[in-house]
Amino acid sequence: MTVTFQLNWEPNGFQAPYFLARERGFYEEEGLDVAFVEGHGSPFAAEEAARGRADFALAGASAVLSVASQGHEPLAVAAVTQKTPAAVYTLRDVFGEPLEDPTQLAGRTVAPSATKTRILAAQLLEDAGIRDEIDLLDVDPHTHHRVEHQLLDGSVDAAVGVVTNGVELEREHDRKADELPIGDFLEIYGMTLVTNPDFAAGNPEVVRGFLRATARGWAAATEDPEAAIDALVARNATLERDREIERIKFETAAEKLQFTEHVRGAGWGNHDTERWETLEATLAETDLLEGAVDSRTVWTNEYLDSEAPAIAEYADLIGR
């Protein structure tokens, strides 16, 4: 059976496990021919799945809640990265010291790259008790890269983007960078695998097979990151010149975002009610949500095969 998989963005290191799963035939073994579709952001991907225009999608949990608040029905069937990839990053020669704790941002000017990351940064600062001491700028509607320019010229003290943004700046400009992963402080989800409730109900074994194969892809990529990047480059040869950055992106996701103690006990992809509720509470009074939404309606563990080794024994497979 051919199924479409709507990515959240253009192929990059964060997506390497899915390409490795296809290259190694994991999807084929489940009777699936997966057609990857490049994306235009998580909200777009989540809506494509919710509307049934894609069978599966890769989308951030906050985008799933946002799309649900618009009256659509996205259904997250696996929690891929247990932590948000959002991060505050800076350059050492701009900030003046290593950035290791949110309280160091007191009295500083911080530029966010997107509405979602601004919301998460605001919550981070609120929890640290310094929200009123920070000049957290509004999002520039023209380009998310502008915050990097502001950081490079010193017009802001720090920026908010995703993990590895600082690493990329450091490598490109030979200036020491520091990153503060927001997921280390806010226990909320990052990326999820999304489908449509009707598609899942009508094709339960397809969904289970897709998730089994994807879990195998994540385990295999974690064991052999170079092979995962080979599979990614095979999809987009232009990434060869940035191969090292793409590998760092994947390894950061695998080592810092993907695993939690919940995964150790419950298995790959298993949703944790508390993380969803925390994210719902964080977004409840923001412009990201257009109406009331109950986080319990947007996710399910029903289609995760708890007997499959790649899911049930995932912690062992990745040496955790």
N, C-alpha and C positions, 0 to 999 in steps of 0.2 A: 504494500500500500504506500502510495506517495503522500507525504505530509509536508506542509510548509512550516518553516521555523523562522519567524520574524525576529531578527536580532535587534538589539537596542541601538546599535550604532554600526559604523563600518568595522570590518574584521580587525581585531586587535588582540593583544596578549591576554586580556581578561577573558576572551572567548576561546582561547586555544583548546580547552578540553573537549568542546563540541566538535571541532574539526578533527581532532585526534580520534574521537569516538567514531566518526564517519570513516576516516581513513583506515582504521583497524577493523572495520566491518561490524562494529558492535550494533549499529542500527540495523544493518542488513540481517544480522542473525535474529533480530526481532521481527523480521519481515517488513521492515520500513525503509523506504527510499526518502531521505530527508533533503528537502530543497531549502537551502539557506537563503534568506532575503536580507539584504543590508537595510539598516534602520535609520531613523531620524530622531532618536531619543526614546527614553522609556515611556513617556505618556503615549506617544504614537504607537509603540509596540503593544502596550497593554490594551489600547483601544482596538487595534487590529484584531487581537485575539478575542476581545469581548464581543466584537461585532461579527465574529465568525469569518473574518477575511483572512485570517491565518489560523492554522490548526494549533500551533504553539508559538509562544513569544518569550523573549528574555526581557524582563522589565523590573525596575526597582520597586520595592514594596510601597514606597510613598506614592509612586505613579499609579500603582494598582488601586490604592485608596482614593486617589484623586479622580481616576476614571470612574470608579464606583460612585463617587459623589455626584457625578454628572448624569447618573441614571443608567449607566451601562452595567454589565455583569461580568467583569473579569474574574477568573477563578485561578488562584495561585495553587498549583498542585505540588510544588516543591520549593523549599527555601534553599537557594543555592549558596549564597554567602550570608552567613549568620550576622555579620556586622556591616554597617553602612560603609561604603568606600570613601565617604566625604572626609576631607582633611583640611586643616589650616596649615599653610606652608609659608615659609619666608626665606630670605637670604641672610646669612650670618652678618654680612657687612652692612646690611640695612637694619636688621633687628638689634644687632649689637651684642647678642648672647645666644647660646643654644636655646631653642624653644622646646621646653620639656613639659610644661604645665599650663593649663588655660589661664591661671591667675597672672601669668606674665604678660598677658595681653591688656591688662589694665592700663588705661591712658593711651592706648594705641589706636591707629586707624586701620580698619580691616576691610578689604574689598572682596565681596562674594562674586562667583562666576555665574550663579543661577539662583532662581527663587528657592528651590529645594535646599541647596547648600546654605543659603542665607538663613532659612528657617532652622536648620540643624545647628548652625553656628550660634544663632541667638539662644537656642535652648542650652547649648554647651555653656555659654557665658552666664545664662540665668542660673544654671545649676552651680556654677562656680561662684556665684554671688557678686559678679562684676559687670552685669549687663549694662548698668547705667554709667559705667566708667569707660565704655568702648564707643568709638565712632564707627559703627557697623554701617557701611555705605549701602545705598540702594543698588540693585542690580542694573548694570549697564545693558540696555536692551539690544545693543548693536552687535556685540561679539564677546564671547566669554574669554577670548584671548586678551582682551584689553586689560584685565586685572594683572596678567603677567607683565605687560608693559608698564603698568603703574608700579609694580613691585621692582622691576628692573631699574626704573629711574628714581626710585626712592620716594615717590609721591604717596605711597601707602606703606605701612609697616609689615603687613601680612596679607595674604589672599586666602580665599576659601575655594577649594576645588575638590579633586579626588587624590587619593594616595598615588604616588609616583609623579605628580605634577612638579613637585620640588626636585625630584631626582632628574627629571627631564631638563629643567632649567639649569641645574648644576652641571650636567654633562654638556649642554649646549653653550653655556657662557663661562664655564670654568670658575664658578663662584659657589662657595659652600652653601648648601641649602639644608633646612630642617623642616620636618613634617610632624604635625600633631594629629594623629588619626582620631577623628571624632568617635568612631566606633569603639575606641578604648574607654570612652566615658559615657556614651549613650547606648544602652542595650536595645538597639533597634535593628531591623533587617536591612540588608542590602538588596542583592538581586534575587529574583524569583523566576520560576518557570510558570507561565500562565497559559490557560486555554479558555474555552467557552464552556459553560456548564452543560449545554445541550450536546456539544461534541463529546465531552467526557462521558456523559451518561449513555450516549449512543455507541461509544467506542472505548469502553473501559480497558480492554486488553491492549489497545493501541497506546493509550496513555501510560499504562503500566510498563509496556515494553519500551516506550520512549524514555521513561524515567530510569529503568534498569540500565539501558545502554548509556545514558548520560552519566549515571553514577560511575559506571565502569570507565568512562572517558575521563572523569575527574580523578579517579584513583590512578589510572595509567599515566595521566599527565603529571600528577604529583610525583610519581615514581621516576618519570623520565621527562623532565621539562624540555630538554632539547628536542625530543621527538615531537612534543606538542607544538613547539614553535616551528618545526619543519612542516607539520601539517598546516599550520596557519599560513606560512609563507607559500606553500603550494597553492593555497587559495588566492593569495595576493602577493605576487612576487615583489612588488615595490616595498614590502615590509622588510626585505632582506637588509636594506641599508640601516634599518632601525632595529635589527634583530635583538641586540642586547637590551634595549629599552623594553621591547615586547616581552622578553623573557623575564625581566624584572617585574613587569606588570603582572604576569601570571604568577610568579613565585610570591609576590606580595599578597595576591588574592588567596593563594593556596595556604600560605603560612600564617597570615594575619587576619584574614576575613572569613575564611571558609569553615573553620573548625571551632567548636565550643564544647563544653562538657555535655551540653544537651545532645549534641551529635554523637558523642561517645556512647551515651546511654540509649538514645532513640534511633540512631542511624542517619545516614545521609538524607538530606532534604526534608527531614521531619520538622514540622512547624511547632514553634513554642508559643502558646497562647499569650504569655506575658510579654514577649517581644512585640507581638502585634498590638497588644493593648497599649504598650508604652508609645509606640509609633502613632497610634490613633490619637492618644492624648496630646502628643507633641504637635500634631497637625490640626487638632480640633478647632482652634481659633485662628487659623491662618487663611490667607487668600488662596492657598493651594487647593482647599476643599470648597466646592461650590454648594454643598449641602450636607446634611447629616449622613453619616455612614457608620455602620456597625462592622468593625474589623472581623468579627466572627463569621461574616457572610462572604468574605473574599478569599478564604483559604480552606483547604482540606488536606488531610493525610490519607484519605480514602484510597488513593491510587498508588501509594507507595507500597511496593511489594516487600513486606517485612521479612520474607523468607529468602530473598535474593541476597547472596553474599556481598555484592557490591554496595548494598544498602545497609543491611544488618551488621556487617562486619567491616564497615568503612574505616573506622578508627584503626583497626588492625592492619588493613591494607595500606594505609598511609603512614604506618609506623607511629601512631599516636596512642 
